[in-house]
Amino acid sequence: MDVLERFLRYVSYHTTSEFGVKQIPSTERQWVLARDLEKELREIGMHDVSIDDHGYVMGTLPSNVDHEVPTIGFVAHYDTSPDFSGENVKPQIWENYDGKEIILNAAENIVLSPDEFPDLLFYKGQTLITTDGTTLLGADDKAGVTEIVSAMEYLIAHPEIKHGTIKVGFTPDEEVGRGADLFDVKKFGAEWAYTMDGSKVGELEYESFNAAYAKLTFHGKMVHPGYAKGKMKNTMTIAGKFTTALPENEVPEKTSGRDGFYHLTSMEGEVEKTVLQYIIRDFDKGIFENRKEHFKAVVDQFNETYGAGTVELEMFDQYYNMGDVVKDVFHTIDIAKEAMEELNIEPIIKGIRGGTDGARLSFMGLPCPNIFAGGHNFHGRYEFVAKEAIEKATMVICKVAELTAEKYKK
């Protein structure tokens, strides 16, 4: 199947996950694509295909060599972010992109411009897939799913390409930080794996943020505003002051590279109760711990100022920098880097300013660096991916499998 046809089919599924739901998958709608992926893996000829009670889909491509080769894996998530609508996605195809601005939606004056998103120019002359301006696209991470399934289909159709045993896995709920919660590493059975969940062509990432989640609940007191002096305790006002008590330049929109940040992800409130949700990120473990301690200190300060129990804090770690694990198995990076170079793709080795299932899986015993999937501007209406990027990532998977078999040939 053509990669474009496959990708367009996947993005037609509404698979948005949802924060704060205990069950996995967090939304019933994810099951539809999960079950179809299970069916498709069987149809293309994969072995040991399974789907468990929580929507984790796995399959095996047996080795076609007579020498021992480490079992490797490829992983992608099929849910899409709740940050923006993922329902009724209407992709638009732009062949031979000319490097100019693209009118995504004339009626709403929504424009995708290289002046604002210069990475567009990297794909000049290629076939772009964009949104219609009203939803996200879903390249995060249905491009990765497309690449893995297409690579397996290609390897099955080309037995002259020699490879060891390959495992594939598709996960729910990655976008709400729970994609690896119930991933059965032992059942998966790979020595190492790669998530296909990066962005620009050539990206190869073996470091990630250390990550924490924080929920603040502000408790106040409502009194008739005409008689409120000295009595009312307006939690929205207090919460607003809290947001300005953190370092103003240590936010996502003012940081890059290896800079960490505090990110206010949601705010909901009324006079008596306001809830803020934050994520806290840093590559450096020591600085990460300091960030959390500073956050707690600000909470303590507000409770001292506004009264004990005014601010209730719930905080927990989400994942850690996978570089602390991958550095001990750096051959996983060397193989992926060589695969890209043999395909005339310039490797861009850097830390990922985000998190993938791979960060969690690395600490669960499955070292799992991240390879580009090709998409850009994730989680919003300006998301796009090039068909050629999906094709290149597909061939990187095939080449990684081939090189792994070659390197272990006696």
BELJONOR-V965418 format. One record per pair of residues at least 12 apart in sequence whose C-alpha atoms are under 8 Angstrom apart, sorted by sequence separation. I is the first residue (numbers start at 0). GAP is how many residues later the second one is. D is the distance in whole Angstrom. If there is no record, write none. Layout:
{{I GAP D} {I GAP D}}
//
This chain:
{{14 12 8} {37 12 7} {46 12 6} {47 12 6} {100 12 4} {170 12 8} {219 12 8} {220 12 5} {221 12 7} {249 12 6} {250 12 6} {263 12 7} {264 12 6} {265 12 7} {279 12 7} {298 12 6} {357 12 7} {373 12 7} {15 13 8} {16 13 8} {37 13 7} {45 13 6} {46 13 5} {99 13 7} {100 13 6} {219 13 5} {220 13 7} {263 13 6} {264 13 5} {14 14 6} {15 14 7} {45 14 6} {46 14 6} {99 14 7} {219 14 6} {220 14 8} {263 14 4} {264 14 7} {298 14 7} {355 14 8} {374 14 8} {13 15 7} {14 15 5} {45 15 5} {46 15 7} {98 15 7} {219 15 5} {262 15 5} {263 15 7} {373 15 5} {13 16 7} {34 16 7} {218 16 6} {245 16 8} {261 16 7} {262 16 5} {372 16 7} {373 16 6} {33 17 8} {217 17 6} {261 17 6} {262 17 6} {295 17 8} {372 17 6} {14 18 8} {40 18 7} {261 18 5} {12 19 8} {37 19 6} {168 19 8} {260 19 6} {261 19 7} {373 19 7} {12 20 7} {34 20 8} {36 20 7} {37 20 8} {147 20 7} {217 20 8} {259 20 8} {260 20 5} {372 20 6} {33 21 6} {98 21 7} {166 21 7} {217 21 7} {242 21 8} {259 21 5} {260 21 7} {371 21 7} {33 22 8} {98 22 6} {166 22 8} {259 22 4} {370 22 8} {9 23 7} {33 23 7} {109 23 6} {166 23 7} {258 23 7} {259 23 7} {30 24 6} {98 24 8} {165 24 8} {257 24 7} {258 24 8} {29 25 8} {98 25 5} {144 25 7} {257 25 6} {96 26 7} {97 26 6} {98 26 8} {103 26 8} {96 27 5} {97 27 6} {103 27 7} {104 27 6} {95 28 7} {96 28 5} {103 28 5} {104 28 6} {259 28 8} {24 29 6} {95 29 4} {96 29 6} {103 29 5} {23 30 5} {24 30 6} {94 30 8} {95 30 5} {96 30 6} {23 31 7} {94 31 6} {95 31 5} {96 31 7} {94 32 4} {95 32 8} {93 33 6} {94 33 6} {235 33 6} {92 34 7} {93 34 5} {234 34 8} {235 34 6} {92 35 6} {93 35 6} {234 35 7} {235 35 6} {238 35 7} {92 36 5} {93 36 8} {233 36 8} {234 36 5} {284 36 8} {318 36 8} {321 36 7} {325 36 7} {332 36 7} {91 37 6} {92 37 7} {233 37 5} {234 37 6} {235 37 8} {238 37 8} {321 37 5} {324 37 6} {331 37 8} {90 38 6} {91 38 5} {232 38 7} {233 38 6} {234 38 6} {235 38 6} {282 38 6} {320 38 7} {321 38 8} {324 38 7} {328 38 8} {90 39 6} {91 39 6} {232 39 7} {234 39 6} {319 39 6} {90 40 5} {91 40 6} {318 40 6} {319 40 7} {321 40 6} {89 41 6} {90 41 6} {318 41 6} {321 41 7} {325 41 6} {88 42 7} {89 42 6} {324 42 7} {325 42 7} {88 43 8} {319 43 8} {325 43 7} {33 44 8} {32 45 8} {89 45 8} {321 45 8} {88 46 6} {90 46 7} {321 46 8} {87 47 8} {88 47 7} {89 47 8} {321 47 8} {29 48 8} {86 48 7} {88 48 6} {147 48 8} {29 49 7} {84 49 8} {85 49 6} {146 49 8} {221 49 6} {245 49 8} {84 50 5} {85 50 6} {220 50 7} {221 50 6} {83 51 7} {84 51 6} {85 51 7} {143 51 8} {144 51 8} {208 51 8} {219 51 7} {220 51 5} {83 52 6} {85 52 7} {143 52 5} {219 52 4} {245 52 8} {342 52 8} {143 53 6} {218 53 6} {219 53 6} {244 53 7} {342 53 7} {217 54 8} {218 54 5} {140 55 8} {217 55 6} {218 55 7} {140 56 6} {216 56 7} {217 56 5} {241 56 8} {339 56 6} {139 57 7} {216 57 6} {217 57 6} {338 57 6} {79 58 6} {216 58 5} {215 59 6} {216 59 7} {79 60 7} {214 60 7} {215 60 5} {241 60 8} {335 60 8} {338 60 5} {79 61 7} {214 61 6} {215 61 6} {338 61 6} {16 62 6} {78 62 7} {214 62 5} {14 63 7} {15 63 5} {16 63 6} {18 63 8} {77 63 6} {213 63 6} {214 63 6} {14 64 5} {15 64 5} {16 64 6} {17 64 6} {76 64 6} {77 64 6} {212 64 8} {213 64 5} {335 64 6} {338 64 7} {14 65 6} {15 65 6} {16 65 6} {75 65 6} {76 65 7} {212 65 6} {213 65 6} {334 65 6} {15 66 6} {75 66 8} {212 66 5} {213 66 8} {76 67 8} {77 67 7} {211 67 6} {212 67 6} {75 68 6} {76 68 7} {210 68 7} {211 68 5} {334 68 7} {15 69 8} {75 69 6} {210 69 6} {211 69 7} {334 69 7} {15 70 6} {74 70 8} {210 70 5} {14 71 7} {15 71 8} {209 71 6} {210 71 7} {13 72 6} {14 72 8} {75 72 8} {208 72 6} {209 72 5} {13 73 5} {74 73 8} {208 73 5} {209 73 6} {12 74 8} {13 74 7} {73 74 7} {208 74 4} {209 74 7} {12 75 8} {13 75 8} {207 75 6} {208 75 8} {209 75 7} {11 76 7} {206 76 8} {11 77 6} {210 77 8} {10 78 7} {11 78 8} {209 78 7} {7 83 7} {218 90 7} {219 90 7} {60 91 7} {218 91 5} {71 92 8} {73 92 8} {77 92 7} {78 92 8} {217 92 6} {218 92 6} {70 93 6} {71 93 7} {72 93 5} {73 93 6} {74 93 6} {75 93 7} {76 93 5} {77 93 6} {78 93 5} {81 93 8} {217 93 5} {218 93 8} {257 93 7} {68 94 8} {69 94 7} {70 94 5} {71 94 5} {72 94 4} {73 94 5} {74 94 5} {75 94 5} {76 94 5} {77 94 6} {78 94 6} {80 94 5} {216 94 6} {217 94 6} {256 94 8} {63 95 7} {68 95 5} {69 95 7} {70 95 6} {71 95 6} {72 95 5} {73 95 6} {74 95 6} {75 95 6} {76 95 6} {77 95 8} {78 95 7} {79 95 6} {80 95 7} {215 95 6} {216 95 5} {257 95 8} {67 96 8} {68 96 7} {70 96 7} {72 96 8} {74 96 8} {76 96 7} {78 96 7} {215 96 6} {216 96 7} {256 96 8} {64 97 6} {76 97 6} {215 97 5} {63 98 6} {64 98 6} {214 98 6} {215 98 7} {62 99 8} {63 99 6} {64 99 6} {213 99 7} {214 99 5} {62 100 6} {63 100 6} {213 100 6} {214 100 6} {62 101 4} {63 101 8} {213 101 4} {61 102 7} {62 102 4} {76 102 7} {212 102 6} {213 102 7} {61 103 5} {62 103 7} {211 103 7} {212 103 6} {60 104 6} {61 104 7} {211 104 6} {212 104 6} {59 105 7} {60 105 5} {211 105 4} {212 105 7} {45 106 8} {59 106 6} {60 106 6} {210 106 6} {211 106 5} {59 107 5} {210 107 5} {211 107 7} {40 108 7} {43 108 8} {44 108 8} {58 108 6} {59 108 6} {209 108 8} {210 108 5} {43 109 6} {57 109 7} {58 109 5} {209 109 6} {210 109 6} {57 110 6} {58 110 7} {208 110 8} {209 110 4} {44 111 7} {57 111 4} {208 111 6} {209 111 5} {43 112 8} {56 112 6} {57 112 7} {207 112 7} {208 112 5} {55 113 7} {56 113 5} {207 113 5} {55 114 6} {56 114 7} {206 114 6} {207 114 6} {55 115 5} {206 115 5} {207 115 7} {54 116 7} {55 116 7} {205 116 6} {206 116 4} {54 117 6} {72 117 6} {205 117 5} {206 117 8} {70 118 7} {71 118 5} {72 118 8} {74 118 7} {70 119 5} {71 119 6} {72 119 6} {73 119 5} {74 119 6} {75 119 6} {69 120 8} {70 120 6} {71 120 5} {72 120 4} {73 120 5} {74 120 5} {75 120 6} {205 120 6} {69 121 6} {70 121 7} {71 121 5} {72 121 6} {73 121 6} {74 121 6} {75 121 6} {73 122 7} {10 126 7} {10 127 6} {55 127 7} {205 127 7} {10 128 8} {53 128 8} {203 129 8} {57 130 7} {10 131 7} {9 132 6} {203 132 8} {203 133 8} {6 135 7} {6 136 6} {9 136 8} {33 136 8} {201 138 7} {6 139 6} {5 140 6} {191 140 7} {176 141 7} {29 142 7} {208 142 8} {2 143 7} {201 143 6} {203 143 6} {205 143 8} {206 143 7} {207 143 6} {208 143 7} {2 144 8} {200 144 8} {201 144 6} {202 144 6} {203 144 6} {204 144 6} {205 144 7} {206 144 5} {207 144 5} {208 144 6} {201 145 5} {202 145 5} {203 145 5} {204 145 5} {205 145 6} {206 145 6} {207 145 6} {208 145 6} {201 146 5} {202 146 6} {203 146 7} {204 146 5} {205 146 8} {207 146 6} {208 146 7} {2 147 7} {24 147 6} {25 147 7} {202 147 7} {204 147 6} {207 147 6} {23 148 7} {24 148 6} {0 149 8} {23 149 7} {207 151 7} {197 154 8} {16 155 8} {17 155 8} {16 156 6} {18 157 6} {16 158 7} {17 158 7} {16 159 7} {196 159 7} {194 161 7} {194 162 7} {205 162 8} {206 162 8} {194 163 6} {205 163 5} {193 164 7} {204 164 6} {205 164 6} {203 165 7} {204 165 5} {203 166 6} {204 166 6} {203 167 5} {202 168 6} {203 168 6} {201 169 8} {202 169 5} {201 170 6} {200 171 6} {197 172 6} {199 172 6} {200 172 7} {192 173 7} {194 173 6} {196 173 6} {197 173 5} {198 173 5} {199 173 7} {200 173 5} {191 174 5} {192 174 6} {193 174 5} {194 174 6} {195 174 6} {196 174 6} {197 174 4} {198 174 6} {199 174 5} {190 175 7} {191 175 5} {192 175 5} {193 175 5} {194 175 5} {195 175 5} {196 175 6} {197 175 5} {198 175 5} {199 175 6} {184 176 8} {189 176 7} {190 176 8} {191 176 6} {192 176 7} {193 176 5} {194 176 6} {195 176 6} {196 176 5} {197 176 7} {198 176 5} {199 176 7} {179 177 6} {193 177 7} {195 177 5} {197 177 7} {198 177 6} {178 178 6} {184 179 7} {179 180 6} {184 180 7} {179 181 6} {184 181 7} {173 182 7} {173 183 6} {200 188 6} {200 191 8} {200 192 8} {146 226 8} {143 229 5} {142 230 6} {142 231 7} {140 232 8} {142 232 7} {138 234 8} {138 235 8} {139 235 7} {165 235 8} {138 236 6} {163 237 7} {139 238 6} {162 238 5} {163 238 8} {138 239 7} {139 239 8} {161 239 8} {162 239 5} {137 240 8} {161 240 6} {162 240 8} {163 240 7} {137 241 8} {160 241 6} {162 241 7} {163 241 6} {135 242 7} {162 242 5} {135 243 6} {136 243 8} {146 243 6} {150 243 5} {154 243 7} {161 243 7} {162 243 8} {135 244 5} {136 244 7} {138 244 8} {145 244 8} {146 244 7} {149 244 7} {150 244 7} {161 244 8} {134 245 7} {135 245 5} {137 245 8} {138 245 7} {134 246 5} {135 246 7} {136 246 6} {138 246 7} {143 246 8} {146 246 6} {147 246 7} {150 246 6} {151 246 8} {133 247 6} {135 247 6} {136 247 7} {142 247 6} {146 247 5} {150 247 6} {132 248 5} {131 249 8} {132 249 7} {147 249 7} {130 250 6} {146 250 8} {130 251 7} {129 252 7} {130 252 7} {129 253 6} {130 253 7} {129 254 5} {128 255 6} {129 255 7} {127 256 7} {128 256 5} {118 257 8} {127 257 6} {128 257 6} {127 258 4} {128 258 7} {126 259 5} {127 259 6} {125 260 7} {126 260 6} {125 261 7} {126 261 7} {125 262 7} {122 263 7} {111 270 6} {76 280 8} {75 281 8} {83 295 6} {82 296 6} {83 296 6} {81 297 8} {82 297 7} {83 297 8} {80 298 6} {79 299 8} {71 329 8} {69 334 8} {68 335 7} {68 336 6} {69 338 8} {68 339 6} {64 340 8} {67 340 7} {68 340 8} {66 341 8} {67 341 8} {66 342 6} {66 343 7} {3 383 6} {2 384 7} {2 387 7} {2 388 7}}
//
